[in-house]
Amino acid sequence: MTPEGSLYRYGGWIPVIAGMFVIGCGTRLLDDIVDIYTNPHSILLLPLFFPSLIKSEVDWVGLISGIPQTIATWLLACLIAFRLQRSV
């Protein structure tokens, strides 16, 4: 099941066009927000979203409902990778 397939299955062509527009706007927004040169924490966000955007073997509901889990995983990874080091 893909996002496009589930949109077509449950709604037809108009939901496919609207849904792909929303996914495209979300991807563009993510690309605008993620500036690796000014924020090194954002490099960890790309590998988390990449499989769900490229592979797309999850339906529309699974894609949208997985975003909070992905954000929580990213925040945890940033806390672990970029924690302050105490000097001894």
N, C-alpha and C positions, 0 to 999 in steps of 0.2 A: 504494500500500500504506500502510495506517495501522497504528498499534499495536493498535487494537481489531480490525482485520481480520486481522492476522497471528496474534493470540491466538486468535481464533475459528477461523481456518483450521487451525491446528495443534493445537488442543486442545478447542474447544467453548466452552460457556457458562461453565463453572467457571473456566477460566483467564482468560476475559475479565473476570469479576467480580473475581478475585484480582489480576489485573494492573492493572485500573483503580483498585483500592483502593491498590495500591503506588504508582502514579503520583500519585494524589490525596494520599497521605501524603507523598510526596517534594515535591510542590508546596506543601503546607502547611508542611513543614519549611523549605523555601526561603523562604517568606513570613515565617516566624518569625525566621529567621536574618538576613534582609536588613532591617536597620533603617537607613534612609537618613539619619536625623537624627543618629545616633550614629556611623555609619561611612560616610563619603562614598565610600569605595572600592566599596561594594556597588551603587552606582548603575550601574556598568559591567557588573555581572553580569546584570542584568535584560534588556537588549537581546540578550544572547547566548543566553539560554534561551527568550526569547519566541517566536521563529519555530518552534522545535522543539516547544514545548508547544501552540501555537495552530494552526499550519498542519498539523502532523502528517502530512507526506507521506513519512515514513520508517517502516520496520517497527520492531518491538519491539527486535530486536537492534541495529539501527542507532541507535535512541534511547539505549539503555543504553551502547553502546560509544562514543558521541559525547560522553559526559559528561567523561571525562578530557581530551579535546581542548578542550572548552569551558572547563574550569577552567584549563588551561594558557594558553589565549588570554586569559582574564580576568586571570591573574597577570601576563602580559606587558603587557597594556594598563594595569594598575595601576602597574607599574614605570615605564612610559613617561610616563603622565599625572601621577603623583604623586611623581616623583623629587625629591630634595632639590636646591634651587637654591643654587649657590655664590655668595656675595657677592663682588663684585670690589673 
